[in-house]
């Protein structure tokens, strides 16, 4: 099973890939998303998005500033105001 993950800024698409899990810094706390997650929308705070490519792997960390996260039929989309690096 794989989760489709997209990371987007107002300028461009940063990532579009199949992953195992993503942990997002939500405005009310971190939340993890796996394939099949219920539809969900949240604002995000400045912090690290953690991308787990496979089960049990070490996460890749991507620093983001502000934005929104949406979980839907097509997976997880994070629209960040700014992505570091």
C-alpha positions as CSV (number, residue, x, y, z in Angstrom):
1,X,0.0,0.0,0.0
2,X,1.2,3.5,-0.8
3,X,0.1,7.0,-0.1
4,X,0.3,9.6,-2.9
5,X,2.0,12.7,-1.5
6,X,2.3,16.1,-3.1
7,X,4.1,19.1,-1.7
8,X,3.3,22.3,-3.4
9,X,4.2,26.0,-3.0
10,X,2.5,28.9,-4.7
11,X,5.4,28.9,-7.1
12,X,5.8,25.2,-8.1
13,X,5.3,21.5,-7.4
14,X,8.1,20.4,-5.1
15,X,7.2,16.7,-4.7
16,X,4.8,14.2,-6.2
17,X,5.5,10.6,-5.1
18,X,4.2,7.4,-3.5
19,X,5.3,7.0,0.1
20,X,4.4,4.9,3.1
21,X,3.5,7.7,5.6
22,X,3.8,11.4,6.1
23,X,3.8,13.3,9.5
24,X,2.6,16.9,9.1
25,X,3.1,19.7,11.7
26,X,-0.6,20.7,12.0
27,X,-1.7,23.9,13.7
28,X,-3.2,21.8,16.6
29,X,-0.4,19.2,16.7
30,X,1.4,16.8,14.5
31,X,-0.6,14.2,12.6
32,X,0.4,11.1,10.5
33,X,-1.2,10.1,7.3
34,X,-1.2,6.6,5.8
35,X,-3.0,5.3,2.7
36,X,-6.8,5.1,3.3
37,X,-6.9,8.0,5.9
38,X,-10.3,9.6,6.3
39,X,-10.7,12.9,4.4
40,X,-9.2,15.7,6.5
41,X,-8.1,19.3,6.2
42,X,-5.8,21.3,8.5
43,X,-3.7,24.5,8.6
44,X,-0.1,23.8,9.2
45,X,2.4,25.6,11.4
46,X,6.1,26.2,10.7
47,X,8.0,22.9,11.2
48,X,9.1,19.7,9.7
49,X,7.2,17.5,7.4
50,X,8.5,13.9,7.9
51,X,8.3,11.6,4.9
52,X,8.7,7.9,5.4
53,X,9.3,6.2,2.0
54,X,8.8,2.7,3.4
55,X,7.6,1.1,6.6
56,X,10.4,1.2,9.2
57,X,12.6,3.6,7.2
58,X,14.1,6.7,8.7
59,X,12.1,9.8,7.8
60,X,13.3,12.5,5.3
61,X,12.6,15.9,6.9
62,X,11.4,18.9,4.9
63,X,11.1,22.3,6.6
64,X,8.0,24.2,5.7
65,X,6.5,27.5,6.7
66,X,2.7,27.9,7.0
67,X,0.0,26.6,4.7
68,X,-2.6,23.9,4.5
69,X,-2.8,20.1,4.3
70,X,-5.6,18.1,2.7
71,X,-6.2,14.4,2.8
72,X,-8.6,13.2,0.1
73,X,-9.3,10.4,-2.4
74,X,-6.0,11.2,-4.2
75,X,-3.8,11.1,-1.1
76,X,-2.2,13.9,0.8
77,X,-1.5,17.4,-0.6
78,X,0.5,19.9,1.5
79,X,0.3,23.5,0.2
80,X,3.1,25.3,2.0
81,X,3.7,29.0,1.9
82,X,7.4,28.3,1.8
83,X,9.7,25.3,1.7
84,X,13.3,25.5,3.0
85,X,16.0,24.5,0.5
